[in-house]
Amino acid sequence: MNQRSAISHINKNGALLVFPLNNRKEPHSLWSAFFPRKKLRWEWDESGDNRVFDMWTLMKRLSENKSVVYSKWYQGRATFFSRELFTALVCLMHAVGNVEEALSHEARDLLDVLEQDSPLSTKELKKATDLQGRLNEAHYNRGMKMLFQRLLIVGFGEVDDGAFPSLAVGATKLIYEDLWTEALGLKPKEALETVERFFPQGSPFRKAFEKTRAEVEGKNG
């Protein structure tokens, strides 16, 4: 279990959760790729599975490896994409309209800050957008969820800015400038062929993507 083999699994599948959802077979995960017959147990005491901790550590290291793309995309859970698939998804997301115009006020403010300076920690981003404190927690979480789902931001490494390290996030167009440029120049037909290959109709990942894409299209009239 190392970065090289993890990247190979991600490229083969197009997208993988890090940990499975309630040990379900779908959506596919890195955990099940490495340990196909091992159920995930979240116990963190002495009786816990050290492989869970090892996978968590691998996830953090891999999040700043530009060979793949890290996001909190699927149901807010850690998700890795191959560059090929992520590029195709960005292309198709923008093919239905202006993605940024379809954002909420909070999401727009968060993206404006990240497009000026990326990546930032949770603490830094909340301070820059005046979304600090418990009363603003829900607004912050909703805005970030929207940006991750629309592929406008990505996770990139960790920052130690409190009791626990927090995920650093950045605007996709800044962190992956080459990928972003390629996506906006890609023909939607070619992008769809790539998405069909990795996200077949009816799969959980495809349903999630099409739902967000429909929301963007609806907000654009």
Contacts in CASP RR format, 6 or more apart in sequence:
PFRMAT RR
TARGET T0000
AUTHOR 0000-0000-0000
METHOD contacts of the structure
MODEL  1
MNQRSAISHINKNGALLVFPLNNRKEPHSLWSAFFPRKKLRWEWDESGDN
RVFDMWTLMKRLSENKSVVYSKWYQGRATFFSRELFTALVCLMHAVGNVE
EALSHEARDLLDVLEQDSPLSTKELKKATDLQGRLNEAHYNRGMKMLFQR
LLIVGFGEVDDGAFPSLAVGATKLIYEDLWTEALGLKPKEALETVERFFP
QGSPFRKAFEKTRAEVEGKNG
1 34 0 8 1.000
1 51 0 8 1.000
1 54 0 8 1.000
1 55 0 8 1.000
1 58 0 8 1.000
2 58 0 8 1.000
3 58 0 8 1.000
3 61 0 8 1.000
3 62 0 8 1.000
3 65 0 8 1.000
5 34 0 8 1.000
6 30 0 8 1.000
6 34 0 8 1.000
6 58 0 8 1.000
6 62 0 8 1.000
6 80 0 8 1.000
7 62 0 8 1.000
7 65 0 8 1.000
7 67 0 8 1.000
7 68 0 8 1.000
9 16 0 8 1.000
9 30 0 8 1.000
9 33 0 8 1.000
9 34 0 8 1.000
10 16 0 8 1.000
10 30 0 8 1.000
10 68 0 8 1.000
10 80 0 8 1.000
10 81 0 8 1.000
10 82 0 8 1.000
11 68 0 8 1.000
11 82 0 8 1.000
11 84 0 8 1.000
13 28 0 8 1.000
13 33 0 8 1.000
13 82 0 8 1.000
13 198 0 8 1.000
14 81 0 8 1.000
14 82 0 8 1.000
14 84 0 8 1.000
14 85 0 8 1.000
14 198 0 8 1.000
15 27 0 8 1.000
15 74 0 8 1.000
15 79 0 8 1.000
15 80 0 8 1.000
15 81 0 8 1.000
15 82 0 8 1.000
15 85 0 8 1.000
15 198 0 8 1.000
15 199 0 8 1.000
15 205 0 8 1.000
16 27 0 8 1.000
16 28 0 8 1.000
16 29 0 8 1.000
16 30 0 8 1.000
16 33 0 8 1.000
16 79 0 8 1.000
16 80 0 8 1.000
17 27 0 8 1.000
17 28 0 8 1.000
17 29 0 8 1.000
17 30 0 8 1.000
17 31 0 8 1.000
17 74 0 8 1.000
17 77 0 8 1.000
17 78 0 8 1.000
17 79 0 8 1.000
18 29 0 8 1.000
18 30 0 8 1.000
18 31 0 8 1.000
18 55 0 8 1.000
18 59 0 8 1.000
18 77 0 8 1.000
18 78 0 8 1.000
18 79 0 8 1.000
18 80 0 8 1.000
19 29 0 8 1.000
19 30 0 8 1.000
19 31 0 8 1.000
19 40 0 8 1.000
19 52 0 8 1.000
19 55 0 8 1.000
19 77 0 8 1.000
19 78 0 8 1.000
20 29 0 8 1.000
20 31 0 8 1.000
20 32 0 8 1.000
20 40 0 8 1.000
21 27 0 8 1.000
21 29 0 8 1.000
21 75 0 8 1.000
21 77 0 8 1.000
23 39 0 8 1.000
23 40 0 8 1.000
25 32 0 8 1.000
26 203 0 8 1.000
26 204 0 8 1.000
27 74 0 8 1.000
27 203 0 8 1.000
27 204 0 8 1.000
27 205 0 8 1.000
30 55 0 8 1.000
30 58 0 8 1.000
30 59 0 8 1.000
30 80 0 8 1.000
31 38 0 8 1.000
31 40 0 8 1.000
31 55 0 8 1.000
34 51 0 8 1.000
34 55 0 8 1.000
35 51 0 8 1.000
38 49 0 8 1.000
38 51 0 8 1.000
40 49 0 8 1.000
40 52 0 8 1.000
41 48 0 8 1.000
41 49 0 8 1.000
41 52 0 8 1.000
42 52 0 8 1.000
43 49 0 8 1.000
44 52 0 8 1.000
44 53 0 8 1.000
59 70 0 8 1.000
59 78 0 8 1.000
60 157 0 8 1.000
60 158 0 8 1.000
60 165 0 8 1.000
62 68 0 8 1.000
62 70 0 8 1.000
62 80 0 8 1.000
63 70 0 8 1.000
63 155 0 8 1.000
63 156 0 8 1.000
63 157 0 8 1.000
63 158 0 8 1.000
63 167 0 8 1.000
64 70 0 8 1.000
64 156 0 8 1.000
64 157 0 8 1.000
66 176 0 8 1.000
67 83 0 8 1.000
68 80 0 8 1.000
68 81 0 8 1.000
68 82 0 8 1.000
68 83 0 8 1.000
69 80 0 8 1.000
69 81 0 8 1.000
69 82 0 8 1.000
69 83 0 8 1.000
69 86 0 8 1.000
69 154 0 8 1.000
69 176 0 8 1.000
69 179 0 8 1.000
70 78 0 8 1.000
70 79 0 8 1.000
70 80 0 8 1.000
70 81 0 8 1.000
70 154 0 8 1.000
70 155 0 8 1.000
70 156 0 8 1.000
70 157 0 8 1.000
71 78 0 8 1.000
71 79 0 8 1.000
71 80 0 8 1.000
71 81 0 8 1.000
71 148 0 8 1.000
71 151 0 8 1.000
71 153 0 8 1.000
71 154 0 8 1.000
71 155 0 8 1.000
72 78 0 8 1.000
72 79 0 8 1.000
72 144 0 8 1.000
72 145 0 8 1.000
72 148 0 8 1.000
72 155 0 8 1.000
72 167 0 8 1.000
73 79 0 8 1.000
73 81 0 8 1.000
73 148 0 8 1.000
73 149 0 8 1.000
73 151 0 8 1.000
73 208 0 8 1.000
74 204 0 8 1.000
74 205 0 8 1.000
74 208 0 8 1.000
75 208 0 8 1.000
76 145 0 8 1.000
76 148 0 8 1.000
81 89 0 8 1.000
82 198 0 8 1.000
83 176 0 8 1.000
83 179 0 8 1.000
84 194 0 8 1.000
85 194 0 8 1.000
85 195 0 8 1.000
85 198 0 8 1.000
85 199 0 8 1.000
86 151 0 8 1.000
86 176 0 8 1.000
86 179 0 8 1.000
86 183 0 8 1.000
87 179 0 8 1.000
87 182 0 8 1.000
87 183 0 8 1.000
87 186 0 8 1.000
87 191 0 8 1.000
87 194 0 8 1.000
88 183 0 8 1.000
88 186 0 8 1.000
88 190 0 8 1.000
88 191 0 8 1.000
88 192 0 8 1.000
88 194 0 8 1.000
88 195 0 8 1.000
89 151 0 8 1.000
89 191 0 8 1.000
89 195 0 8 1.000
89 209 0 8 1.000
90 151 0 8 1.000
90 172 0 8 1.000
90 179 0 8 1.000
90 180 0 8 1.000
90 183 0 8 1.000
90 184 0 8 1.000
91 183 0 8 1.000
91 184 0 8 1.000
91 185 0 8 1.000
91 186 0 8 1.000
91 187 0 8 1.000
91 188 0 8 1.000
91 191 0 8 1.000
92 188 0 8 1.000
92 191 0 8 1.000
92 192 0 8 1.000
92 195 0 8 1.000
92 209 0 8 1.000
92 213 0 8 1.000
93 99 0 8 1.000
93 150 0 8 1.000
93 151 0 8 1.000
93 212 0 8 1.000
93 213 0 8 1.000
93 216 0 8 1.000
94 183 0 8 1.000
94 184 0 8 1.000
95 188 0 8 1.000
95 191 0 8 1.000
96 213 0 8 1.000
96 216 0 8 1.000
96 217 0 8 1.000
96 220 0 8 1.000
97 216 0 8 1.000
97 217 0 8 1.000
97 220 0 8 1.000
98 220 0 8 1.000
99 150 0 8 1.000
99 152 0 8 1.000
99 216 0 8 1.000
100 108 0 8 1.000
100 111 0 8 1.000
100 152 0 8 1.000
101 219 0 8 1.000
101 220 0 8 1.000
102 150 0 8 1.000
102 215 0 8 1.000
102 216 0 8 1.000
102 218 0 8 1.000
102 219 0 8 1.000
102 220 0 8 1.000
103 111 0 8 1.000
103 143 0 8 1.000
103 146 0 8 1.000
103 147 0 8 1.000
103 150 0 8 1.000
103 152 0 8 1.000
104 142 0 8 1.000
104 143 0 8 1.000
104 146 0 8 1.000
106 129 0 8 1.000
106 131 0 8 1.000
106 139 0 8 1.000
106 140 0 8 1.000
106 142 0 8 1.000
106 143 0 8 1.000
107 142 0 8 1.000
107 143 0 8 1.000
107 144 0 8 1.000
107 146 0 8 1.000
107 147 0 8 1.000
109 129 0 8 1.000
109 131 0 8 1.000
110 125 0 8 1.000
110 129 0 8 1.000
110 131 0 8 1.000
110 140 0 8 1.000
110 143 0 8 1.000
110 144 0 8 1.000
110 147 0 8 1.000
110 153 0 8 1.000
111 147 0 8 1.000
111 152 0 8 1.000
111 153 0 8 1.000
111 171 0 8 1.000
113 120 0 8 1.000
113 125 0 8 1.000
113 128 0 8 1.000
113 129 0 8 1.000
114 120 0 8 1.000
114 125 0 8 1.000
114 153 0 8 1.000
114 169 0 8 1.000
114 170 0 8 1.000
114 171 0 8 1.000
114 174 0 8 1.000
115 171 0 8 1.000
115 173 0 8 1.000
115 174 0 8 1.000
117 128 0 8 1.000
118 156 0 8 1.000
118 169 0 8 1.000
118 170 0 8 1.000
118 171 0 8 1.000
118 174 0 8 1.000
118 175 0 8 1.000
119 155 0 8 1.000
119 156 0 8 1.000
119 157 0 8 1.000
119 159 0 8 1.000
119 168 0 8 1.000
119 169 0 8 1.000
119 170 0 8 1.000
119 175 0 8 1.000
120 128 0 8 1.000
120 159 0 8 1.000
120 168 0 8 1.000
120 169 0 8 1.000
120 170 0 8 1.000
121 159 0 8 1.000
121 161 0 8 1.000
121 166 0 8 1.000
121 167 0 8 1.000
121 168 0 8 1.000
122 159 0 8 1.000
122 161 0 8 1.000
122 166 0 8 1.000
122 167 0 8 1.000
122 169 0 8 1.000
123 159 0 8 1.000
123 161 0 8 1.000
123 162 0 8 1.000
123 166 0 8 1.000
124 159 0 8 1.000
124 161 0 8 1.000
125 131 0 8 1.000
125 169 0 8 1.000
126 132 0 8 1.000
126 133 0 8 1.000
126 136 0 8 1.000
126 140 0 8 1.000
129 140 0 8 1.000
130 136 0 8 1.000
131 139 0 8 1.000
131 140 0 8 1.000
144 153 0 8 1.000
144 169 0 8 1.000
147 153 0 8 1.000
149 208 0 8 1.000
149 212 0 8 1.000
150 212 0 8 1.000
150 216 0 8 1.000
151 172 0 8 1.000
152 171 0 8 1.000
152 172 0 8 1.000
152 173 0 8 1.000
153 169 0 8 1.000
153 170 0 8 1.000
153 171 0 8 1.000
153 172 0 8 1.000
154 169 0 8 1.000
154 170 0 8 1.000
154 172 0 8 1.000
154 175 0 8 1.000
154 176 0 8 1.000
155 167 0 8 1.000
155 168 0 8 1.000
155 169 0 8 1.000
155 170 0 8 1.000
155 175 0 8 1.000
156 168 0 8 1.000
156 169 0 8 1.000
156 170 0 8 1.000
156 175 0 8 1.000
157 167 0 8 1.000
157 168 0 8 1.000
158 165 0 8 1.000
158 166 0 8 1.000
158 167 0 8 1.000
158 168 0 8 1.000
159 165 0 8 1.000
159 166 0 8 1.000
159 167 0 8 1.000
159 168 0 8 1.000
172 179 0 8 1.000
172 180 0 8 1.000
173 180 0 8 1.000
183 191 0 8 1.000
195 206 0 8 1.000
195 209 0 8 1.000
198 205 0 8 1.000
199 205 0 8 1.000
199 206 0 8 1.000
199 209 0 8 1.000
200 206 0 8 1.000
END
